[in-house]
Amino acid sequence: MSTLETLTITPTAVNDAASHQLEIVKYFFQKDSGSEIIESLNTLIEAYLFTENLSRVTPEMREHIVNQLRVATFIAKLDASTSAVTKHSPPP
């Protein structure tokens, strides 16, 4: 790490970055709830898996399905933690 990077990483900068990240997450869930996003991802996966051409699902496609499920899990955890932080945050 350079001297400049060391000087710019202060507790205030870290707090500002964390606050900014929390605002991004709050904005993300204002458009759609975590459950709505997960339902949409699952609907896409189910539609894909229950097609007549399931035998044509390649290993690469299976990898994408696994990644979609991981995203759904991540969104659920992020939504839950954001809700918990928001409940304990002081009003603006």
VMD Tcl script that builds the backbone (N, CA, C; Angstrom):
set m [mol new atoms 276]
animate dup $m
set s [atomselect $m all]
$s set {name element resname resid chain x y z} {
  {N N MET 1 A 0.856 -1.169 0.000}
  {CA C MET 1 A 0.000 0.000 0.000}
  {C C MET 1 A 0.904 1.234 0.000}
  {N N SER 2 A 0.597 2.187 -0.844}
  {CA C SER 2 A 1.412 3.396 -0.923}
  {C C SER 2 A 1.108 4.317 0.249}
  {N N THR 3 A 1.978 5.293 0.443}
  {CA C THR 3 A 1.783 6.265 1.520}
  {C C THR 3 A 0.494 7.036 1.316}
  {N N LEU 4 A 0.191 7.396 0.092}
  {CA C LEU 4 A -1.039 8.138 -0.196}
  {C C LEU 4 A -2.272 7.322 0.174}
  {N N GLU 5 A -2.267 6.028 -0.178}
  {CA C GLU 5 A -3.391 5.180 0.173}
  {C C GLU 5 A -3.530 5.052 1.680}
  {N N THR 6 A -2.407 4.946 2.383}
  {CA C THR 6 A -2.431 4.839 3.834}
  {C C THR 6 A -3.015 6.100 4.454}
  {N N LEU 7 A -2.665 7.253 3.910}
  {CA C LEU 7 A -3.148 8.510 4.455}
  {C C LEU 7 A -4.635 8.717 4.202}
  {N N THR 8 A -5.147 8.185 3.103}
  {CA C THR 8 A -6.545 8.435 2.773}
  {C C THR 8 A -7.506 7.436 3.422}
  {N N ILE 9 A -6.980 6.339 3.976}
  {CA C ILE 9 A -7.847 5.368 4.636}
  {C C ILE 9 A -7.916 5.734 6.115}
  {N N THR 10 A -8.959 6.465 6.450}
  {CA C THR 10 A -9.174 6.904 7.824}
  {C C THR 10 A -10.486 6.295 8.319}
  {N N PRO 11 A -10.696 6.295 9.619}
  {CA C PRO 11 A -11.985 5.802 10.113}
  {C C PRO 11 A -13.160 6.548 9.482}
  {N N THR 12 A -13.010 7.832 9.259}
  {CA C THR 12 A -14.077 8.611 8.634}
  {C C THR 12 A -14.321 8.132 7.208}
  {N N ALA 13 A -13.246 7.883 6.465}
  {CA C ALA 13 A -13.390 7.407 5.089}
  {C C ALA 13 A -14.057 6.040 5.057}
  {N N VAL 14 A -13.703 5.184 5.997}
  {CA C VAL 14 A -14.310 3.852 6.060}
  {C C VAL 14 A -15.793 3.975 6.398}
  {N N ASN 15 A -16.131 4.819 7.360}
  {CA C ASN 15 A -17.534 5.037 7.722}
  {C C ASN 15 A -18.321 5.622 6.553}
  {N N ASP 16 A -17.719 6.575 5.850}
  {CA C ASP 16 A -18.380 7.162 4.690}
  {C C ASP 16 A -18.632 6.111 3.612}
  {N N ALA 17 A -17.648 5.251 3.379}
  {CA C ALA 17 A -17.792 4.195 2.373}
  {C C ALA 17 A -18.885 3.215 2.782}
  {N N ALA 18 A -18.909 2.848 4.059}
  {CA C ALA 18 A -19.930 1.915 4.544}
  {C C ALA 18 A -21.326 2.548 4.436}
  {N N SER 19 A -21.424 3.817 4.771}
  {CA C SER 19 A -22.706 4.520 4.656}
  {C C SER 19 A -23.163 4.569 3.207}
  {N N HIS 20 A -22.223 4.836 2.311}
  {CA C HIS 20 A -22.549 4.884 0.880}
  {C C HIS 20 A -23.028 3.513 0.395}
  {N N GLN 21 A -22.355 2.449 0.826}
  {CA C GLN 21 A -22.765 1.102 0.436}
  {C C GLN 21 A -24.161 0.792 0.956}
  {N N LEU 22 A -24.441 1.177 2.185}
  {CA C LEU 22 A -25.765 0.940 2.752}
  {C C LEU 22 A -26.839 1.691 1.969}
  {N N GLU 23 A -26.549 2.905 1.545}
  {CA C GLU 23 A -27.508 3.668 0.740}
  {C C GLU 23 A -27.769 2.989 -0.603}
  {N N ILE 24 A -26.730 2.429 -1.205}
  {CA C ILE 24 A -26.887 1.705 -2.474}
  {C C ILE 24 A -27.799 0.498 -2.272}
  {N N VAL 25 A -27.584 -0.241 -1.188}
  {CA C VAL 25 A -28.393 -1.423 -0.903}
  {C C VAL 25 A -29.842 -1.019 -0.619}
  {N N LYS 26 A -30.034 0.052 0.180}
  {CA C LYS 26 A -31.387 0.537 0.464}
  {C C LYS 26 A -32.101 0.912 -0.836}
  {N N TYR 27 A -31.413 1.625 -1.711}
  {CA C TYR 27 A -31.997 2.021 -2.993}
  {C C TYR 27 A -32.362 0.792 -3.825}
  {N N PHE 28 A -31.476 -0.205 -3.809}
  {CA C PHE 28 A -31.709 -1.438 -4.564}
  {C C PHE 28 A -33.020 -2.092 -4.142}
  {N N PHE 29 A -33.282 -2.158 -2.841}
  {CA C PHE 29 A -34.475 -2.827 -2.344}
  {C C PHE 29 A -35.711 -1.927 -2.342}
  {N N GLN 30 A -35.555 -0.644 -2.671}
  {CA C GLN 30 A -36.719 0.216 -2.806}
  {C C GLN 30 A -37.478 -0.099 -4.085}
  {N N LYS 31 A -36.756 -0.514 -5.107}
  {CA C LYS 31 A -37.401 -0.825 -6.394}
  {C C LYS 31 A -38.204 -2.118 -6.295}
  {N N ASP 32 A -37.591 -3.163 -5.793}
  {CA C ASP 32 A -38.248 -4.459 -5.603}
  {C C ASP 32 A -37.737 -5.048 -4.296}
  {N N SER 33 A -38.602 -5.771 -3.614}
  {CA C SER 33 A -38.166 -6.415 -2.372}
  {C C SER 33 A -37.292 -7.620 -2.705}
  {N N GLY 34 A -36.565 -8.070 -1.708}
  {CA C GLY 34 A -35.729 -9.247 -1.909}
  {C C GLY 34 A -36.541 -10.444 -2.357}
  {N N SER 35 A -37.721 -10.625 -1.759}
  {CA C SER 35 A -38.548 -11.778 -2.137}
  {C C SER 35 A -39.031 -11.679 -3.582}
  {N N GLU 36 A -39.328 -10.462 -4.051}
  {CA C GLU 36 A -39.756 -10.292 -5.452}
  {C C GLU 36 A -38.623 -10.619 -6.416}
  {N N ILE 37 A -37.419 -10.196 -6.074}
  {CA C ILE 37 A -36.255 -10.471 -6.933}
  {C C ILE 37 A -35.983 -11.969 -6.975}
  {N N ILE 38 A -36.034 -12.606 -5.808}
  {CA C ILE 38 A -35.791 -14.048 -5.732}
  {C C ILE 38 A -36.870 -14.814 -6.497}
  {N N GLU 39 A -38.118 -14.402 -6.342}
  {CA C GLU 39 A -39.209 -15.061 -7.072}
  {C C GLU 39 A -38.982 -14.962 -8.580}
  {N N SER 40 A -38.535 -13.813 -9.032}
  {CA C SER 40 A -38.264 -13.629 -10.458}
  {C C SER 40 A -37.141 -14.545 -10.931}
  {N N LEU 41 A -36.052 -14.605 -10.160}
  {CA C LEU 41 A -34.941 -15.494 -10.519}
  {C C LEU 41 A -35.405 -16.951 -10.547}
  {N N ASN 42 A -36.157 -17.351 -9.539}
  {CA C ASN 42 A -36.627 -18.733 -9.476}
  {C C ASN 42 A -37.586 -19.059 -10.614}
  {N N THR 43 A -38.426 -18.107 -10.985}
  {CA C THR 43 A -39.347 -18.321 -12.101}
  {C C THR 43 A -38.572 -18.560 -13.392}
  {N N LEU 44 A -37.534 -17.772 -13.606}
  {CA C LEU 44 A -36.705 -17.966 -14.806}
  {C C LEU 44 A -36.051 -19.339 -14.804}
  {N N ILE 45 A -35.532 -19.730 -13.652}
  {CA C ILE 45 A -34.859 -21.033 -13.555}
  {C C ILE 45 A -35.859 -22.165 -13.777}
  {N N GLU 46 A -37.020 -22.067 -13.125}
  {CA C GLU 46 A -38.032 -23.118 -13.284}
  {C C GLU 46 A -38.497 -23.230 -14.731}
  {N N ALA 47 A -38.743 -22.114 -15.354}
  {CA C ALA 47 A -39.173 -22.137 -16.755}
  {C C ALA 47 A -38.127 -22.816 -17.624}
  {N N TYR 48 A -36.894 -22.553 -17.334}
  {CA C TYR 48 A -35.800 -23.132 -18.103}
  {C C TYR 48 A -35.681 -24.630 -17.845}
  {N N LEU 49 A -35.784 -25.023 -16.579}
  {CA C LEU 49 A -35.602 -26.431 -16.230}
  {C C LEU 49 A -36.746 -27.319 -16.706}
  {N N PHE 50 A -37.943 -26.761 -16.822}
  {CA C PHE 50 A -39.088 -27.581 -17.189}
  {C C PHE 50 A -39.469 -27.456 -18.659}
  {N N THR 51 A -38.510 -27.066 -19.474}
  {CA C THR 51 A -38.758 -27.049 -20.909}
  {C C THR 51 A -38.692 -28.477 -21.445}
  {N N GLU 52 A -39.205 -28.673 -22.612}
  {CA C GLU 52 A -39.198 -30.005 -23.218}
  {C C GLU 52 A -37.793 -30.444 -23.619}
  {N N ASN 53 A -36.903 -29.506 -23.805}
  {CA C ASN 53 A -35.554 -29.818 -24.274}
  {C C ASN 53 A -34.547 -29.870 -23.118}
  {N N LEU 54 A -34.971 -30.400 -21.986}
  {CA C LEU 54 A -34.090 -30.445 -20.824}
  {C C LEU 54 A -32.808 -31.229 -21.101}
  {N N SER 55 A -32.893 -32.181 -21.995}
  {CA C SER 55 A -31.698 -32.972 -22.327}
  {C C SER 55 A -30.624 -32.115 -22.993}
  {N N ARG 56 A -31.023 -30.935 -23.476}
  {CA C ARG 56 A -30.059 -30.051 -24.140}
  {C C ARG 56 A -29.384 -29.093 -23.172}
  {N N VAL 57 A -29.634 -29.260 -21.874}
  {CA C VAL 57 A -28.996 -28.403 -20.867}
  {C C VAL 57 A -27.529 -28.806 -20.768}
  {N N THR 58 A -26.673 -27.879 -21.101}
  {CA C THR 58 A -25.239 -28.157 -21.100}
  {C C THR 58 A -24.648 -27.938 -19.708}
  {N N PRO 59 A -23.458 -28.443 -19.464}
  {CA C PRO 59 A -22.799 -28.177 -18.180}
  {C C PRO 59 A -22.639 -26.670 -17.907}
  {N N GLU 60 A -22.397 -25.909 -18.950}
  {CA C GLU 60 A -22.277 -24.456 -18.780}
  {C C GLU 60 A -23.604 -23.851 -18.298}
  {N N MET 61 A -24.708 -24.329 -18.870}
  {CA C MET 61 A -26.025 -23.847 -18.446}
  {C C MET 61 A -26.298 -24.217 -16.993}
  {N N ARG 62 A -25.878 -25.418 -16.615}
  {CA C ARG 62 A -26.052 -25.850 -15.221}
  {C C ARG 62 A -25.270 -24.939 -14.280}
  {N N GLU 63 A -24.102 -24.528 -14.714}
  {CA C GLU 63 A -23.292 -23.597 -13.930}
  {C C GLU 63 A -24.027 -22.265 -13.750}
  {N N HIS 64 A -24.664 -21.798 -14.805}
  {CA C HIS 64 A -25.430 -20.548 -14.720}
  {C C HIS 64 A -26.597 -20.696 -13.747}
  {N N ILE 65 A -27.232 -21.851 -13.759}
  {CA C ILE 65 A -28.343 -22.094 -12.842}
  {C C ILE 65 A -27.845 -22.043 -11.396}
  {N N VAL 66 A -26.738 -22.693 -11.143}
  {CA C VAL 66 A -26.162 -22.671 -9.795}
  {C C VAL 66 A -25.841 -21.236 -9.392}
  {N N ASN 67 A -25.283 -20.455 -10.305}
  {CA C ASN 67 A -24.963 -19.060 -9.993}
  {C C ASN 67 A -26.222 -18.250 -9.701}
  {N N GLN 68 A -27.301 -18.518 -10.431}
  {CA C GLN 68 A -28.572 -17.833 -10.184}
  {C C GLN 68 A -29.063 -18.145 -8.773}
  {N N LEU 69 A -28.959 -19.397 -8.374}
  {CA C LEU 69 A -29.388 -19.793 -7.033}
  {C C LEU 69 A -28.512 -19.142 -5.962}
  {N N ARG 70 A -27.221 -19.029 -6.231}
  {CA C ARG 70 A -26.323 -18.358 -5.287}
  {C C ARG 70 A -26.687 -16.878 -5.163}
  {N N VAL 71 A -27.041 -16.250 -6.274}
  {CA C VAL 71 A -27.470 -14.847 -6.246}
  {C C VAL 71 A -28.749 -14.707 -5.421}
  {N N ALA 72 A -29.672 -15.638 -5.594}
  {CA C ALA 72 A -30.917 -15.590 -4.825}
  {C C ALA 72 A -30.630 -15.688 -3.332}
  {N N THR 73 A -29.736 -16.577 -2.950}
  {CA C THR 73 A -29.362 -16.716 -1.537}
  {C C THR 73 A -28.697 -15.440 -1.038}
  {N N PHE 74 A -27.808 -14.877 -1.837}
  {CA C PHE 74 A -27.126 -13.638 -1.464}
  {C C PHE 74 A -28.135 -12.503 -1.272}
  {N N ILE 75 A -29.081 -12.384 -2.172}
  {CA C ILE 75 A -30.084 -11.322 -2.081}
  {C C ILE 75 A -30.929 -11.498 -0.820}
  {N N ALA 76 A -31.290 -12.733 -0.497}
  {CA C ALA 76 A -32.081 -12.985 0.705}
  {C C ALA 76 A -31.309 -12.559 1.953}
  {N N LYS 77 A -30.039 -12.910 2.022}
  {CA C LYS 77 A -29.216 -12.541 3.183}
  {C C LYS 77 A -29.002 -11.033 3.243}
  {N N LEU 78 A -28.767 -10.419 2.104}
  {CA C LEU 78 A -28.563 -8.975 2.042}
  {C C LEU 78 A -29.826 -8.232 2.453}
  {N N ASP 79 A -30.963 -8.700 1.983}
  {CA C ASP 79 A -32.242 -8.089 2.339}
  {C C ASP 79 A -32.479 -8.192 3.839}
  {N N ALA 80 A -32.219 -9.350 4.418}
  {CA C ALA 80 A -32.426 -9.547 5.859}
  {C C ALA 80 A -31.494 -8.666 6.675}
  {N N SER 81 A -30.231 -8.591 6.285}
  {CA C SER 81 A -29.286 -7.777 7.055}
  {C C SER 81 A -29.569 -6.284 6.890}
  {N N THR 82 A -30.007 -5.874 5.703}
  {CA C THR 82 A -30.351 -4.474 5.478}
  {C C THR 82 A -31.564 -4.084 6.309}
  {N N SER 83 A -32.529 -4.976 6.381}
  {CA C SER 83 A -33.721 -4.708 7.190}
  {C C SER 83 A -33.339 -4.564 8.651}
  {N N ALA 84 A -32.445 -5.420 9.137}
  {CA C ALA 84 A -32.025 -5.358 10.533}
  {C C ALA 84 A -31.275 -4.058 10.819}
  {N N VAL 85 A -30.402 -3.646 9.905}
  {CA C VAL 85 A -29.646 -2.399 10.101}
  {C C VAL 85 A -30.578 -1.197 10.048}
  {N N THR 86 A -31.516 -1.216 9.118}
  {CA C THR 86 A -32.454 -0.101 8.958}
  {C C THR 86 A -33.322 0.070 10.198}
  {N N LYS 87 A -33.746 -1.043 10.803}
  {CA C LYS 87 A -34.570 -0.979 12.007}
  {C C LYS 87 A -33.834 -0.311 13.160}
  {N N HIS 88 A -32.513 -0.528 13.239}
  {CA C HIS 88 A -31.734 -0.003 14.355}
  {C C HIS 88 A -31.046 1.313 14.053}
  {N N SER 89 A -31.263 1.851 12.867}
  {CA C SER 89 A -30.644 3.126 12.496}
  {C C SER 89 A -31.500 4.278 13.016}
  {N N PRO 90 A -30.832 5.350 13.444}
  {CA C PRO 90 A -31.610 6.524 13.867}
  {C C PRO 90 A -32.245 7.186 12.653}
  {N N PRO 91 A -33.395 7.835 12.830}
  {CA C PRO 91 A -34.027 8.498 11.683}
  {C C PRO 91 A -33.147 9.617 11.147}
  {N N PRO 92 A -33.242 9.893 9.828}
  {CA C PRO 92 A -32.383 10.941 9.228}
  {C C PRO 92 A -32.750 12.320 9.696}
}
mol reanalyze $m
mol bondsrecalc $m
mol representation Tube
mol addrep $m
